[in-house]
Amino acid sequence: MTKRELGRIIKVARLLHLATSFGLLMLPVILIVAFAIGEMGIDDVRDTYSDYILPDVISTGLYLTILAIEMVSVVIVAYILWHMRTLFGFYKSGETLSARCADQILRIGQGLLAVGIIGFLSNTVIVLLLTMANEVGTRTLAFTFTDGDIGFFLAGGLIVVIGWVMREAVQVAEENRGFV
């Protein structure tokens, strides 16, 4: 890798490190604002799941359970942002081909895979919970696999494979350094 190429990587990594740091800071702020303006209330649950027969009253316990399920994705997004920030930190310091970078890439891919899986599972569980109190015949088990879920799943799979390849490349580079 030339100094010019490394310089370009460092420059872009600085910007991306800053962007992911900002994302990590803004994630809780966005959640607080969403709660404060009522964007995550029971009425929003009703709007989101209006295709299904919902109970007349959504209990506080059920609502909090739904929020907890939805927060799993938020935690995973924070996990992904954290590892992206760490990876860009390595890159901005000039470290590009290392086991630490490979591990971060692998973790980012695993996080993306998890977002895709959780997106699918959370909707299924939430619809089941919302309709469980309904009469027999009006309960619903909904399997929804969105474009976003598929995209996260495929991107995550790709990044995981890249992480594995990166680990192998690091080992080969270390072996080659040993011969020199």
C-alpha beads as a LAMMPS data file, in Angstrom:
LAMMPS data file: protein, C-alpha beads

180 atoms
179 bonds

1 atom types
1 bond types

-500.0 500.0 xlo xhi
-500.0 500.0 ylo yhi
-500.0 500.0 zlo zhi

Masses

1 110.0

Atoms # bond

1 1 1 0.000 0.000 0.000
2 1 1 1.384 3.387 -0.954
3 1 1 1.582 6.342 1.416
4 1 1 -1.007 8.104 -0.730
5 1 1 -3.466 5.201 -0.419
6 1 1 -2.870 4.979 3.324
7 1 1 -3.352 8.735 3.614
8 1 1 -6.702 8.464 1.848
9 1 1 -7.778 5.635 4.166
10 1 1 -6.772 7.668 7.220
11 1 1 -8.622 10.738 5.958
12 1 1 -11.867 8.853 5.276
13 1 1 -11.514 6.865 8.518
14 1 1 -11.318 10.118 10.512
15 1 1 -14.628 11.260 9.034
16 1 1 -16.273 7.888 9.585
17 1 1 -14.918 7.676 13.132
18 1 1 -16.482 11.059 13.821
19 1 1 -19.770 10.023 12.164
20 1 1 -20.052 6.799 14.167
21 1 1 -19.170 8.655 17.377
22 1 1 -21.942 11.131 16.583
23 1 1 -24.321 8.237 15.865
24 1 1 -23.546 6.653 19.229
25 1 1 -24.217 9.942 20.992
26 1 1 -27.411 10.639 19.060
27 1 1 -28.985 7.198 19.518
28 1 1 -30.105 7.788 23.132
29 1 1 -31.036 11.398 22.325
30 1 1 -33.307 10.231 19.499
31 1 1 -34.965 7.706 21.821
32 1 1 -35.544 10.333 24.517
33 1 1 -36.995 12.787 21.996
34 1 1 -39.212 10.061 20.510
35 1 1 -40.637 9.290 23.954
36 1 1 -40.974 12.985 24.809
37 1 1 -43.018 13.810 21.708
38 1 1 -45.100 10.655 21.974
39 1 1 -43.696 8.823 18.970
40 1 1 -43.300 5.567 20.873
41 1 1 -46.631 5.412 22.645
42 1 1 -49.431 2.884 22.658
43 1 1 -51.157 4.725 19.796
44 1 1 -48.065 4.186 17.671
45 1 1 -48.171 0.479 18.467
46 1 1 -51.790 0.479 17.284
47 1 1 -50.844 2.324 14.080
48 1 1 -47.909 0.030 13.350
49 1 1 -49.971 -3.130 13.825
50 1 1 -53.299 -1.829 12.485
51 1 1 -53.526 -4.727 10.003
52 1 1 -54.279 -7.079 12.895
53 1 1 -57.199 -7.396 15.302
54 1 1 -55.843 -5.791 18.456
55 1 1 -57.295 -5.784 21.962
56 1 1 -59.339 -2.753 22.998
57 1 1 -56.858 -2.055 25.777
58 1 1 -53.124 -2.678 25.507
59 1 1 -51.921 -3.161 29.068
60 1 1 -48.898 -1.365 30.434
61 1 1 -47.127 -4.695 30.870
62 1 1 -47.750 -5.675 27.252
63 1 1 -46.684 -2.232 26.031
64 1 1 -43.448 -2.398 28.054
65 1 1 -42.791 -5.916 26.745
66 1 1 -43.199 -4.647 23.177
67 1 1 -40.839 -1.743 23.896
68 1 1 -38.272 -4.141 25.363
69 1 1 -38.461 -6.322 22.248
70 1 1 -38.048 -3.273 20.010
71 1 1 -35.115 -2.017 22.093
72 1 1 -33.152 -5.182 21.286
73 1 1 -32.612 -3.829 17.761
74 1 1 -31.509 -0.472 19.164
75 1 1 -28.944 -2.183 21.394
76 1 1 -27.640 -4.176 18.424
77 1 1 -27.355 -0.982 16.350
78 1 1 -25.335 0.580 19.192
79 1 1 -23.137 -2.555 19.209
80 1 1 -22.564 -2.208 15.453
81 1 1 -21.790 1.510 15.721
82 1 1 -19.368 0.849 18.586
83 1 1 -17.404 -1.729 16.587
84 1 1 -17.470 0.452 13.459
85 1 1 -16.094 3.323 15.529
86 1 1 -13.363 1.057 16.903
87 1 1 -12.473 -0.174 13.394
88 1 1 -12.293 3.371 12.036
89 1 1 -10.118 4.269 15.027
90 1 1 -7.658 1.565 13.990
91 1 1 -7.783 2.743 10.379
92 1 1 -7.244 6.397 11.256
93 1 1 -4.124 5.413 13.202
94 1 1 -2.802 3.626 10.104
95 1 1 -3.566 0.081 11.257
96 1 1 -5.280 -1.636 8.334
97 1 1 -4.217 -5.270 8.130
98 1 1 -4.354 -6.679 11.642
99 1 1 -6.170 -9.281 13.669
100 1 1 -7.848 -6.482 15.630
101 1 1 -9.300 -5.019 12.422
102 1 1 -10.442 -8.465 11.275
103 1 1 -12.162 -9.058 14.618
104 1 1 -13.995 -5.729 14.373
105 1 1 -15.138 -6.496 10.823
106 1 1 -16.414 -9.881 11.966
107 1 1 -18.315 -8.336 14.892
108 1 1 -19.890 -5.717 12.617
109 1 1 -21.068 -8.473 10.285
110 1 1 -22.462 -10.505 13.162
111 1 1 -24.337 -7.429 14.372
112 1 1 -25.835 -6.826 10.933
113 1 1 -26.902 -10.471 10.751
114 1 1 -28.501 -10.112 14.169
115 1 1 -30.452 -7.009 13.076
116 1 1 -31.885 -8.966 10.147
117 1 1 -32.831 -11.928 12.318
118 1 1 -34.241 -9.799 15.151
119 1 1 -36.240 -7.726 12.663
120 1 1 -37.978 -10.870 11.503
121 1 1 -38.429 -12.448 14.930
122 1 1 -39.487 -9.316 16.808
123 1 1 -42.398 -8.575 14.484
124 1 1 -43.591 -12.174 14.762
125 1 1 -43.433 -12.169 18.562
126 1 1 -45.048 -8.725 18.913
127 1 1 -48.012 -9.636 16.685
128 1 1 -48.458 -12.880 18.611
129 1 1 -48.373 -11.037 21.955
130 1 1 -50.816 -8.367 20.753
131 1 1 -53.351 -10.901 19.485
132 1 1 -52.920 -13.599 22.127
133 1 1 -55.843 -12.296 24.222
134 1 1 -58.161 -12.416 21.202
135 1 1 -60.787 -15.111 20.818
136 1 1 -59.785 -18.367 19.195
137 1 1 -59.741 -17.840 15.441
138 1 1 -58.717 -14.184 15.647
139 1 1 -55.250 -14.725 17.073
140 1 1 -52.486 -14.112 14.596
141 1 1 -49.042 -15.514 13.974
142 1 1 -47.477 -13.250 11.349
143 1 1 -44.209 -13.946 9.611
144 1 1 -42.969 -10.804 7.913
145 1 1 -39.624 -10.770 6.181
146 1 1 -39.060 -7.224 4.878
147 1 1 -36.586 -5.951 2.308
148 1 1 -34.692 -4.365 5.182
149 1 1 -34.426 -7.664 7.047
150 1 1 -33.149 -9.380 3.905
151 1 1 -30.716 -6.527 3.251
152 1 1 -29.294 -6.632 6.777
153 1 1 -29.057 -10.420 6.628
154 1 1 -27.222 -10.417 3.277
155 1 1 -24.953 -7.489 4.208
156 1 1 -24.183 -9.127 7.542
157 1 1 -23.348 -12.418 5.864
158 1 1 -21.069 -10.638 3.408
159 1 1 -19.264 -8.729 6.167
160 1 1 -18.845 -11.906 8.254
161 1 1 -17.213 -13.661 5.293
162 1 1 -14.998 -10.613 4.698
163 1 1 -14.016 -10.777 8.389
164 1 1 -13.051 -14.432 8.023
165 1 1 -11.048 -13.684 4.858
166 1 1 -9.382 -10.745 6.610
167 1 1 -8.313 -13.033 9.473
168 1 1 -6.772 -15.418 6.939
169 1 1 -5.035 -12.523 5.155
170 1 1 -3.585 -11.335 8.463
171 1 1 -2.195 -14.819 9.174
172 1 1 -0.650 -15.052 5.701
173 1 1 0.871 -11.570 6.062
174 1 1 2.365 -12.526 9.442
175 1 1 3.799 -15.748 7.991
176 1 1 5.298 -13.801 5.090
177 1 1 6.865 -11.295 7.505
178 1 1 8.457 -14.259 9.288
179 1 1 10.217 -15.335 6.074
180 1 1 11.660 -11.899 5.388

Bonds

1 1 1 2
2 1 2 3
3 1 3 4
4 1 4 5
5 1 5 6
6 1 6 7
7 1 7 8
8 1 8 9
9 1 9 10
10 1 10 11
11 1 11 12
12 1 12 13
13 1 13 14
14 1 14 15
15 1 15 16
16 1 16 17
17 1 17 18
18 1 18 19
19 1 19 20
20 1 20 21
21 1 21 22
22 1 22 23
23 1 23 24
24 1 24 25
25 1 25 26
26 1 26 27
27 1 27 28
28 1 28 29
29 1 29 30
30 1 30 31
31 1 31 32
32 1 32 33
33 1 33 34
34 1 34 35
35 1 35 36
36 1 36 37
37 1 37 38
38 1 38 39
39 1 39 40
40 1 40 41
41 1 41 42
42 1 42 43
43 1 43 44
44 1 44 45
45 1 45 46
46 1 46 47
47 1 47 48
48 1 48 49
49 1 49 50
50 1 50 51
51 1 51 52
52 1 52 53
53 1 53 54
54 1 54 55
55 1 55 56
56 1 56 57
57 1 57 58
58 1 58 59
59 1 59 60
60 1 60 61
61 1 61 62
62 1 62 63
63 1 63 64
64 1 64 65
65 1 65 66
66 1 66 67
67 1 67 68
68 1 68 69
69 1 69 70
70 1 70 71
71 1 71 72
72 1 72 73
73 1 73 74
74 1 74 75
75 1 75 76
76 1 76 77
77 1 77 78
78 1 78 79
79 1 79 80
80 1 80 81
81 1 81 82
82 1 82 83
83 1 83 84
84 1 84 85
85 1 85 86
86 1 86 87
87 1 87 88
88 1 88 89
89 1 89 90
90 1 90 91
91 1 91 92
92 1 92 93
93 1 93 94
94 1 94 95
95 1 95 96
96 1 96 97
97 1 97 98
98 1 98 99
99 1 99 100
100 1 100 101
101 1 101 102
102 1 102 103
103 1 103 104
104 1 104 105
105 1 105 106
106 1 106 107
107 1 107 108
108 1 108 109
109 1 109 110
110 1 110 111
111 1 111 112
112 1 112 113
113 1 113 114
114 1 114 115
115 1 115 116
116 1 116 117
117 1 117 118
118 1 118 119
119 1 119 120
120 1 120 121
121 1 121 122
122 1 122 123
123 1 123 124
124 1 124 125
125 1 125 126
126 1 126 127
127 1 127 128
128 1 128 129
129 1 129 130
130 1 130 131
131 1 131 132
132 1 132 133
133 1 133 134
134 1 134 135
135 1 135 136
136 1 136 137
137 1 137 138
138 1 138 139
139 1 139 140
140 1 140 141
141 1 141 142
142 1 142 143
143 1 143 144
144 1 144 145
145 1 145 146
146 1 146 147
147 1 147 148
148 1 148 149
149 1 149 150
150 1 150 151
151 1 151 152
152 1 152 153
153 1 153 154
154 1 154 155
155 1 155 156
156 1 156 157
157 1 157 158
158 1 158 159
159 1 159 160
160 1 160 161
161 1 161 162
162 1 162 163
163 1 163 164
164 1 164 165
165 1 165 166
166 1 166 167
167 1 167 168
168 1 168 169
169 1 169 170
170 1 170 171
171 1 171 172
172 1 172 173
173 1 173 174
174 1 174 175
175 1 175 176
176 1 176 177
177 1 177 178
178 1 178 179
179 1 179 180
